[in-house]
Amino acid sequence: MKIWEKGFSVNDKIERFTVGQDRELDMYLAPFDLLASQAQAKMLASIGLISKAEETQLLAGLAELRAQVEAGTFVIEPEFEDVHSKIEYYLTDKFGDAGKKIHTARSRNDQVLTAIQLFIKDYTEKIGAKILELVDLLIRQGEKYQHDLLPGYTHFQAAMPSSFGLWFGAYAEHLLLDMSLLEAAHTVADHNPLGSGAGFGSSFGIDREQTTREMGFSNLAISAVGAQMLRGKTEKTLAFAIAGVAGTLSKLAYDLVLYNSQDLGFVKLPKEFTTGSSIMPHKKNPDVFELVRAHCNRLQALPNDIILTINNLPSGYHRDFQLVKEILFRPMTQFADILDILLFAVPVLEVVPGVINQPKYDAIFSVENINQLIQRGVPFRDAYKQVGQAVDAGTYVPHKEFATSHLGSVHQPGLPELGARLQQARARLPWASGAAAE
């Protein structure tokens, strides 16, 4: 069944190609298409285009379908083109003319677009909650290990003393920065396009303010043409947000792979969080972080993939947009899984104490030696030269006690300030403060 059916059949080969993966991918959209259809039915009844009895029937049928979705029994059979045709067929088969009226004053264009807007809006809210939970977890880990020093590296060379408080705090801070990208995606998704039809509105006196309220949108997409231009823009904005967070998480995962190695040995995972080798019985591999790194690197290609698919299109709807679902929907689920596994694994990370006391890290205290000379009145450039010559001559003695005694002023990670920023983010973004486990 096709909602555009006019009494002729499409060639089977053409149909397989044009339908693509819609039946599978539309399962993501099913609950949101039902919500939009519910709002549509209520609005049509309020302006007299369907009767109250027909409204009651349609709402009952939509509730039945919603129960099927929640129970996992909802299926889009091969004879249906997409979720929209399945829903309309169910309502028509059950209620006759009332089911045929649900599509009054809307096009499949604004129907699909509305479901995608609702889907991405809901997704950003759930993902935002997970990200903020991860920020909170990193801050708490930073507080737990804020006095544990670790060698800071640049150019893969030991450089200066750092601390685990600084390290954990850095990633918490950058995830909060990444939330601004997710906030943009949520803002774009939080516009109601229903009623824009095929991009040219409707001659009926529909109440778009009512459907906006019914579906929980904060904003109405005003121009019918502009509403259709959300298709692709919303997905691309979300892709940039996912890519931004993925870039931060990829760097985090790479650090942890390095820090878990025998050569560095800064952190360790419980053995049940590692995998082994088929030939080397001693191996305990941090595969979980290696896979996070790889997945996050791939996710950073999402914006480019979408841009290459739709970037040269004019206004209006084009079938090219169908491919964006294939590009984005499954990676959205994968990204949520990545956040879940990090929320599971990061709390069990153990920091190895005293790693900075190894003789191979003596040289990283050289700046502290310079600072001590400066406090005695030696000009910086002279102090720098003096310590450098001592290192080269093998007479350098690190002033570790100077570094450790200045933890409060030098290596404190500003965790209370980051905690305050987290609370500010939760207050500014109430939509992202729900249960991350949903």
TASUL-V198599 format. One record per residue. N is the residue number from 1. RES is the residue in one small letter. PHI is phi in whole degrees, -180 to 180 (none if undefined). BURIAL is I if it has 9 or more other C-alpha atoms within 8 Angstrom, else O. Layout:
n=N res=RES phi=PHI burial=BURIAL
n=N res=RES phi=PHI burial=BURIAL
This chain:
n=1 res=m phi=none burial=I
n=2 res=k phi=-124 burial=O
n=3 res=i phi=-77 burial=O
n=4 res=w phi=-108 burial=O
n=5 res=e phi=-57 burial=O
n=6 res=k phi=-133 burial=O
n=7 res=g phi=101 burial=O
n=8 res=f phi=-134 burial=O
n=9 res=s phi=-102 burial=O
n=10 res=v phi=-86 burial=O
n=11 res=n phi=-51 burial=O
n=12 res=d phi=-58 burial=O
n=13 res=k phi=-67 burial=O
n=14 res=i phi=-64 burial=O
n=15 res=e phi=-65 burial=I
n=16 res=r phi=-61 burial=O
n=17 res=f phi=-71 burial=O
n=18 res=t phi=-77 burial=O
n=19 res=v phi=-72 burial=I
n=20 res=g phi=58 burial=O
n=21 res=q phi=-101 burial=O
n=22 res=d phi=-58 burial=I
n=23 res=r phi=-62 burial=I
n=24 res=e phi=-73 burial=O
n=25 res=l phi=-72 burial=I
n=26 res=d phi=-70 burial=I
n=27 res=m phi=-62 burial=I
n=28 res=y phi=-65 burial=O
n=29 res=l phi=-91 burial=I
n=30 res=a phi=-52 burial=I
n=31 res=p phi=-63 burial=I
n=32 res=f phi=-83 burial=I
n=33 res=d phi=-67 burial=I
n=34 res=l phi=-66 burial=I
n=35 res=l phi=-63 burial=I
n=36 res=a phi=-67 burial=I
n=37 res=s phi=-68 burial=I
n=38 res=q phi=-62 burial=I
n=39 res=a phi=-63 burial=I
n=40 res=q phi=-63 burial=I
n=41 res=a phi=-62 burial=I
n=42 res=k phi=-64 burial=I
n=43 res=m phi=-68 burial=I
n=44 res=l phi=-61 burial=I
n=45 res=a phi=-70 burial=I
n=46 res=s phi=-68 burial=O
n=47 res=i phi=-104 burial=I
n=48 res=g phi=85 burial=O
n=49 res=l phi=-83 burial=O
n=50 res=i phi=-134 burial=I
n=51 res=s phi=-81 burial=O
n=52 res=k phi=-63 burial=O
n=53 res=a phi=-64 burial=O
n=54 res=e phi=-67 burial=I
n=55 res=e phi=-59 burial=I
n=56 res=t phi=-60 burial=O
n=57 res=q phi=-63 burial=I
n=58 res=l phi=-62 burial=I
n=59 res=l phi=-65 burial=I
n=60 res=a phi=-66 burial=O
n=61 res=g phi=-65 burial=I
n=62 res=l phi=-66 burial=I
n=63 res=a phi=-65 burial=O
n=64 res=e phi=-64 burial=O
n=65 res=l phi=-66 burial=I
n=66 res=r phi=-63 burial=I
n=67 res=a phi=-64 burial=O
n=68 res=q phi=-64 burial=I
n=69 res=v phi=-61 burial=I
n=70 res=e phi=-66 burial=O
n=71 res=a phi=-85 burial=O
n=72 res=g phi=80 burial=O
n=73 res=t phi=-105 burial=O
n=74 res=f phi=-73 burial=O
n=75 res=v phi=-135 burial=O
n=76 res=i phi=-103 burial=I
n=77 res=e phi=-69 burial=O
n=78 res=p phi=-59 burial=O
n=79 res=e phi=-75 burial=O
n=80 res=f phi=-102 burial=I
n=81 res=e phi=-76 burial=I
n=82 res=d phi=-164 burial=I
n=83 res=v phi=-65 burial=I
n=84 res=h phi=-68 burial=I
n=85 res=s phi=-69 burial=I
n=86 res=k phi=-64 burial=I
n=87 res=i phi=-64 burial=I
n=88 res=e phi=-65 burial=I
n=89 res=y phi=-63 burial=I
n=90 res=y phi=-60 burial=I
n=91 res=l phi=-68 burial=I
n=92 res=t phi=-71 burial=I
n=93 res=d phi=-63 burial=O
n=94 res=k phi=-87 burial=O
n=95 res=f phi=-125 burial=I
n=96 res=g phi=68 burial=I
n=97 res=d phi=-60 burial=O
n=98 res=a phi=-59 burial=I
n=99 res=g phi=-66 burial=I
n=100 res=k phi=-70 burial=I
n=101 res=k phi=-89 burial=O
n=102 res=i phi=-63 burial=I
n=103 res=h phi=-90 burial=O
n=104 res=t phi=-58 burial=O
n=105 res=a phi=66 burial=I
n=106 res=r phi=-142 burial=I
n=107 res=s phi=-114 burial=I
n=108 res=r phi=-63 burial=I
n=109 res=n phi=-60 burial=I
n=110 res=d phi=-76 burial=I
n=111 res=q phi=-67 burial=I
n=112 res=v phi=-63 burial=I
n=113 res=l phi=-60 burial=I
n=114 res=t phi=-64 burial=I
n=115 res=a phi=-63 burial=I
n=116 res=i phi=-67 burial=I
n=117 res=q phi=-59 burial=I
n=118 res=l phi=-65 burial=I
n=119 res=f phi=-62 burial=I
n=120 res=i phi=-71 burial=I
n=121 res=k phi=-59 burial=I
n=122 res=d phi=-63 burial=O
n=123 res=y phi=-64 burial=O
n=124 res=t phi=-63 burial=I
n=125 res=e phi=-67 burial=I
n=126 res=k phi=-71 burial=I
n=127 res=i phi=-67 burial=I
n=128 res=g phi=-59 burial=I
n=129 res=a phi=-64 burial=I
n=130 res=k phi=-66 burial=I
n=131 res=i phi=-64 burial=I
n=132 res=l phi=-65 burial=I
n=133 res=e phi=-66 burial=I
n=134 res=l phi=-67 burial=I
n=135 res=v phi=-58 burial=I
n=136 res=d phi=-60 burial=I
n=137 res=l phi=-64 burial=I
n=138 res=l phi=-65 burial=I
n=139 res=i phi=-64 burial=I
n=140 res=r phi=-66 burial=O
n=141 res=q phi=-66 burial=I
n=142 res=g phi=-62 burial=I
n=143 res=e phi=-65 burial=I
n=144 res=k phi=-66 burial=O
n=145 res=y phi=-116 burial=I
n=146 res=q phi=-68 burial=I
n=147 res=h phi=-98 burial=O
n=148 res=d phi=-90 burial=I
n=149 res=l phi=-79 burial=I
n=150 res=l phi=-140 burial=I
n=151 res=p phi=-71 burial=I
n=152 res=g phi=-86 burial=I
n=153 res=y phi=-118 burial=I
n=154 res=t phi=-133 burial=O
n=155 res=h phi=58 burial=O
n=156 res=f phi=60 burial=O
n=157 res=q phi=-119 burial=O
n=158 res=a phi=-58 burial=I
n=159 res=a phi=-119 burial=I
n=160 res=m phi=-146 burial=I
n=161 res=p phi=-66 burial=I
n=162 res=s phi=-131 burial=I
n=163 res=s phi=-146 burial=I
n=164 res=f phi=-68 burial=I
n=165 res=g phi=-63 burial=I
n=166 res=l phi=-63 burial=I
n=167 res=w phi=-67 burial=I
n=168 res=f phi=-62 burial=I
n=169 res=g phi=-64 burial=I
n=170 res=a phi=-61 burial=I
n=171 res=y phi=-72 burial=I
n=172 res=a phi=-61 burial=I
n=173 res=e phi=-64 burial=I
n=174 res=h phi=-75 burial=I
n=175 res=l phi=-67 burial=I
n=176 res=l phi=-65 burial=I
n=177 res=l phi=-64 burial=O
n=178 res=d phi=-64 burial=I
n=179 res=m phi=-62 burial=I
n=180 res=s phi=-66 burial=O
n=181 res=l phi=-69 burial=I
n=182 res=l phi=-67 burial=I
n=183 res=e phi=-60 burial=I
n=184 res=a phi=-64 burial=I
n=185 res=a phi=-63 burial=I
n=186 res=h phi=-64 burial=I
n=187 res=t phi=-62 burial=O
n=188 res=v phi=-66 burial=I
n=189 res=a phi=-71 burial=I
n=190 res=d phi=-87 burial=I
n=191 res=h phi=-125 burial=I
n=192 res=n phi=-89 burial=I
n=193 res=p phi=-96 burial=I
n=194 res=l phi=-62 burial=I
n=195 res=g phi=104 burial=I
n=196 res=s phi=-81 burial=I
n=197 res=g phi=61 burial=I
n=198 res=a phi=-82 burial=I
n=199 res=g phi=115 burial=I
n=200 res=f phi=-134 burial=O
n=201 res=g phi=75 burial=I
n=202 res=s phi=-140 burial=I
n=203 res=s phi=-82 burial=O
n=204 res=f phi=-77 burial=O
n=205 res=g phi=-83 burial=O
n=206 res=i phi=-71 burial=I
n=207 res=d phi=-108 burial=O
n=208 res=r phi=-75 burial=I
n=209 res=e phi=-64 burial=O
n=210 res=q phi=-65 burial=I
n=211 res=t phi=-66 burial=I
n=212 res=t phi=-61 burial=I
n=213 res=r phi=-67 burial=I
n=214 res=e phi=-59 burial=O
n=215 res=m phi=-92 burial=I
n=216 res=g phi=81 burial=O
n=217 res=f phi=-76 burial=I
n=218 res=s phi=-88 burial=O
n=219 res=n phi=-135 burial=O
n=220 res=l phi=-107 burial=I
n=221 res=a phi=-74 burial=I
n=222 res=i phi=-74 burial=O
n=223 res=s phi=-76 burial=O
n=224 res=a phi=-62 burial=I
n=225 res=v phi=-67 burial=I
n=226 res=g phi=-63 burial=I
n=227 res=a phi=-60 burial=I
n=228 res=q phi=-66 burial=I
n=229 res=m phi=-72 burial=I
n=230 res=l phi=-67 burial=I
n=231 res=r phi=-64 burial=I
n=232 res=g phi=98 burial=I
n=233 res=k phi=-66 burial=O
n=234 res=t phi=-62 burial=I
n=235 res=e phi=-65 burial=I
n=236 res=k phi=-66 burial=I
n=237 res=t phi=-64 burial=I
n=238 res=l phi=-64 burial=I
n=239 res=a phi=-61 burial=I
n=240 res=f phi=-64 burial=I
n=241 res=a phi=-65 burial=I
n=242 res=i phi=-61 burial=I
n=243 res=a phi=-63 burial=I
n=244 res=g phi=-63 burial=I
n=245 res=v phi=-66 burial=I
n=246 res=a phi=-62 burial=I
n=247 res=g phi=-62 burial=I
n=248 res=t phi=-67 burial=I
n=249 res=l phi=-71 burial=I
n=250 res=s phi=-63 burial=I
n=251 res=k phi=-65 burial=I
n=252 res=l phi=-58 burial=I
n=253 res=a phi=-64 burial=I
n=254 res=y phi=-63 burial=I
n=255 res=d phi=-55 burial=O
n=256 res=l phi=-69 burial=I
n=257 res=v phi=-62 burial=I
n=258 res=l phi=-65 burial=O
n=259 res=y phi=-65 burial=I
n=260 res=n phi=-87 burial=I
n=261 res=s phi=-71 burial=I
n=262 res=q phi=-65 burial=O
n=263 res=d phi=-65 burial=O
n=264 res=l phi=-100 burial=O
n=265 res=g phi=64 burial=I
n=266 res=f phi=-81 burial=I
n=267 res=v phi=-135 burial=I
n=268 res=k phi=-143 burial=I
n=269 res=l phi=-105 burial=I
n=270 res=p phi=-57 burial=O
n=271 res=k phi=-60 burial=O
n=272 res=e phi=-74 burial=O
n=273 res=f phi=-100 burial=I
n=274 res=t phi=-118 burial=I
n=275 res=t phi=-118 burial=I
n=276 res=g phi=-116 burial=I
n=277 res=s phi=-110 burial=I
n=278 res=s phi=-76 burial=O
n=279 res=i phi=-127 burial=O
n=280 res=m phi=-107 burial=O
n=281 res=p phi=-69 burial=O
n=282 res=h phi=-86 burial=O
n=283 res=k phi=-72 burial=O
n=284 res=k phi=-134 burial=I
n=285 res=n phi=-92 burial=O
n=286 res=p phi=-85 burial=I
n=287 res=d phi=-56 burial=O
n=288 res=v phi=-59 burial=O
n=289 res=f phi=-80 burial=I
n=290 res=e phi=-66 burial=I
n=291 res=l phi=-71 burial=O
n=292 res=v phi=-59 burial=I
n=293 res=r phi=-59 burial=I
n=294 res=a phi=-67 burial=I
n=295 res=h phi=-61 burial=O
n=296 res=c phi=-67 burial=I
n=297 res=n phi=-64 burial=I
n=298 res=r phi=-67 burial=O
n=299 res=l phi=-63 burial=I
n=300 res=q phi=-71 burial=I
n=301 res=a phi=-88 burial=I
n=302 res=l phi=-55 burial=I
n=303 res=p phi=-59 burial=I
n=304 res=n phi=-65 burial=O
n=305 res=d phi=-62 burial=I
n=306 res=i phi=-68 burial=I
n=307 res=i phi=-59 burial=I
n=308 res=l phi=-65 burial=O
n=309 res=t phi=-82 burial=I
n=310 res=i phi=-126 burial=I
n=311 res=n phi=-67 burial=O
n=312 res=n phi=-101 burial=O
n=313 res=l phi=-87 burial=O
n=314 res=p phi=-79 burial=O
n=315 res=s phi=-66 burial=O
n=316 res=g phi=94 burial=O
n=317 res=y phi=-88 burial=I
n=318 res=h phi=-142 burial=O
n=319 res=r phi=-64 burial=O
n=320 res=d phi=-52 burial=O
n=321 res=f phi=-62 burial=I
n=322 res=q phi=-58 burial=O
n=323 res=l phi=-69 burial=I
n=324 res=v phi=-64 burial=I
n=325 res=k phi=-61 burial=I
n=326 res=e phi=-65 burial=I
n=327 res=i phi=-72 burial=I
n=328 res=l phi=-105 burial=I
n=329 res=f phi=-63 burial=I
n=330 res=r phi=-69 burial=O
n=331 res=p phi=-59 burial=I
n=332 res=m phi=-60 burial=O
n=333 res=t phi=-65 burial=O
n=334 res=q phi=-61 burial=O
n=335 res=f phi=-64 burial=I
n=336 res=a phi=-62 burial=I
n=337 res=d phi=-64 burial=O
n=338 res=i phi=-62 burial=I
n=339 res=l phi=-62 burial=I
n=340 res=d phi=-63 burial=I
n=341 res=i phi=-71 burial=O
n=342 res=l phi=-70 burial=I
n=343 res=l phi=-63 burial=I
n=344 res=f phi=-84 burial=O
n=345 res=a phi=-92 burial=I
n=346 res=v phi=-61 burial=I
n=347 res=p phi=-62 burial=O
n=348 res=v phi=-96 burial=O
n=349 res=l phi=-61 burial=I
n=350 res=e phi=-112 burial=O
n=351 res=v phi=-83 burial=O
n=352 res=v phi=-81 burial=I
n=353 res=p phi=-74 burial=O
n=354 res=g phi=75 burial=I
n=355 res=v phi=-63 burial=I
n=356 res=i phi=-74 burial=I
n=357 res=n phi=-83 burial=O
n=358 res=q phi=-68 burial=O
n=359 res=p phi=-56 burial=O
n=360 res=k phi=-67 burial=O
n=361 res=y phi=-102 burial=I
n=362 res=d phi=-57 burial=I
n=363 res=a phi=-66 burial=O
n=364 res=i phi=-73 burial=I
n=365 res=f phi=-92 burial=I
n=366 res=s phi=-61 burial=I
n=367 res=v phi=-65 burial=O
n=368 res=e phi=-65 burial=I
n=369 res=n phi=-62 burial=I
n=370 res=i phi=-60 burial=I
n=371 res=n phi=-61 burial=O
n=372 res=q phi=-66 burial=I
n=373 res=l phi=-65 burial=I
n=374 res=i phi=-61 burial=I
n=375 res=q phi=-66 burial=O
n=376 res=r phi=-90 burial=O
n=377 res=g phi=101 burial=O
n=378 res=v phi=-78 burial=I
n=379 res=p phi=-59 burial=O
n=380 res=f phi=-54 burial=O
n=381 res=r phi=-61 burial=O
n=382 res=d phi=-69 burial=O
n=383 res=a phi=-63 burial=I
n=384 res=y phi=-59 burial=I
n=385 res=k phi=-65 burial=O
n=386 res=q phi=-63 burial=O
n=387 res=v phi=-69 burial=I
n=388 res=g phi=-60 burial=O
n=389 res=q phi=-66 burial=O
n=390 res=a phi=-67 burial=I
n=391 res=v phi=-62 burial=I
n=392 res=d phi=-64 burial=O
n=393 res=a phi=-83 burial=O
n=394 res=g phi=79 burial=O
n=395 res=t phi=-104 burial=O
n=396 res=y phi=-67 burial=O
n=397 res=v phi=-122 burial=O
n=398 res=p phi=-69 burial=I
n=399 res=h phi=-97 burial=I
n=400 res=k phi=-65 burial=O
n=401 res=e phi=-65 burial=O
n=402 res=f phi=-68 burial=I
n=403 res=a phi=-67 burial=I
n=404 res=t phi=-68 burial=O
n=405 res=s phi=-76 burial=O
n=406 res=h phi=-107 burial=I
n=407 res=l phi=-55 burial=I
n=408 res=g phi=-62 burial=O
n=409 res=s phi=-96 burial=O
n=410 res=v phi=-103 burial=O
n=411 res=h phi=-107 burial=I
n=412 res=q phi=-67 burial=I
n=413 res=p phi=-88 burial=I
n=414 res=g phi=67 burial=O
n=415 res=l phi=-63 burial=I
n=416 res=p phi=-60 burial=O
n=417 res=e phi=-67 burial=O
n=418 res=l phi=-67 burial=I
n=419 res=g phi=-61 burial=I
n=420 res=a phi=-66 burial=O
n=421 res=r phi=-65 burial=I
n=422 res=l phi=-63 burial=I
n=423 res=q phi=-64 burial=O
n=424 res=q phi=-64 burial=O
n=425 res=a phi=-64 burial=I
n=426 res=r phi=-65 burial=I
n=427 res=a phi=-72 burial=O
n=428 res=r phi=-76 burial=O
n=429 res=l phi=-122 burial=I
n=430 res=p phi=-60 burial=O
n=431 res=w phi=-69 burial=O
n=432 res=a phi=-105 burial=I
n=433 res=s phi=-112 burial=I
n=434 res=g phi=-80 burial=I
n=435 res=a phi=-74 burial=O
n=436 res=a phi=-69 burial=I
n=437 res=a phi=-79 burial=O
n=438 res=e phi=-62 burial=O
